[in-house]
Amino acid sequence: MAEEPVYAPDQLKPGNRKWSRIGAVGTAVILLAMLFGNHEGNTENIWLIGTALLLIGWVLVDVVLRRNGLKPNDQ
């Protein structure tokens, strides 16, 4: 008997792509809103902007890959 990975039923169920995109964009907006907080220096600003750009970039790459057929639509 071959060793096969064991999956829970929830792991094989596809997630809701629309809500994950909304969540990523919403989180990026919240991070950018935090730029106007109570902090000094630019280190925090760099991390906030970088993380927001990373989230937006992830969403854009996902959209492009799915549109071009390089990523299946069921996941």
Protein Blocks (a to p, Z undefined) as FASTA:
>chain_A
ZZdddddfklmpccdfklmmmmmmmmmmmmmmmmmmccedjklmmmmmmmmmmmmmmmmm
mmmmmmnopacfkZZ
